[in-house]
């Protein structure tokens, strides 16, 4: 599936950044099978495109994602829990992705480009899951964020119960999961779930500015390697992670990006990896 075929979201690339926007604002950008399929394809294209160094995910109309499509939940409830999985052609996972990152929701952690969620308005339930599986979260002060699972008699969905404590600590994770009250962007930043807070209406611009700086001043090779180190190597044995990091260092010492960084350091300026042309 090519980006030109997307119906549930838009995909735009500029200055090394892919901006992915959920585009059903009249329905709160609710999550369902079709948008999940298109998001997987958007991740795939960003990972395969050498012009993309960072991906920013947001929602149209001042809302990130208000949760799962209630019509789908109603149908599942009426069917006493039975449901038919979405049948669609999905892109391949990166060949080096471990089994844990070969699931629809964990896929963002398996691609080489950082994924940044830019969150305004409602971010609930399925939206909370999608945002949690981004690398970083940028939120508005007035964003309305809730896990919502317990409100519907649901568990922590799609591995969030494993990931969330590693992000915010066990007590904060349990507070977010047990208590479904809506929290502001400022509150979730204090818990460590969000990393940057901005006034309402400024979040997407701030996230894009940050992403473009990463794309320009941070080596794409470094970003890919560091992301794998944090989300793959760090979940395994320390000795294995250390040894692999030595191999990573040896590879980096022969990569053209090193020369770009050294030249910028000598000129006392920030490197521009987007402008660099490697022979």
KALINHU-V253324 format. One line per field, one symbol per residue. phi: phi as a letter, one per 20 degrees, with the letter a starting at -180 (. if undefined). burial: # if it has 16 or more other C-alpha atoms within 10 Angstrom, else .. Layout:
phi: ???
burial: ???
//
This chain:
phi: .egfefdebdccdblnceedcfccffdmlfebgffffffgfffffffeefeddbdddbcfmmcfaepeffffffffffelnebdffdbfdfffggeffgfddcgfeggfeeeefddeddcmfbclgffffffeefbcdcegdgdcbfmgffdmdefelnffefgffecnfgfffffffdeffdefffffffnfddbccfgndfffffffffffffeddgfffgfffffffedffedfffffffffffffffffdegffffffffffelcffcffefdef
burial: .....#.####.#.###########..#####..#############...###################.......................##..#...##..#############################################......#...#...#...#...##..###.#.########.####.###.#..##.###.#######.############..##.......#...#...........#..##.........####.....
//
